[in-house]
Amino acid sequence: MLGSYEFLIQSRKEDIDFINKVVEAYEGAGVVRTVDPQKGLINIITTYDFKDFIKFVIEDLRKYDVVAEIIEEGAWKGSLYINK
């Protein structure tokens, strides 16, 4: 399937940088965008080919006491930020 896929993640603001570095380590698998740093909201944008892998990475972060709860996922809406 073509196109992009996104995850909206609820985290803690202190975990955002770590999550970003983990996703960056898997070069090309996804891009992290901070939606609201104070609330700990981030977007991870990926492709349909990598969506299951990124979901696994997000869920695996719990082993390291990182808060990363998927609160929404689906086809990328074409925006890097949530409309307020």
LINMO-V845617 format. One record per helix or strand. SS is the DSSP state (h for helix, s for strand). FROM is the first residue (numbers start at 0). TO is the last residue. If there is no record, write none. Layout:
BEGIN
ss->SS from->FROM to->TO
ss->SS from->FROM to->TO
END
This chain:
BEGIN
ss->s from->3 to->10
ss->h from->12 to->24
ss->s from->30 to->35
ss->s from->40 to->46
ss->h from->50 to->63
ss->s from->67 to->74
END
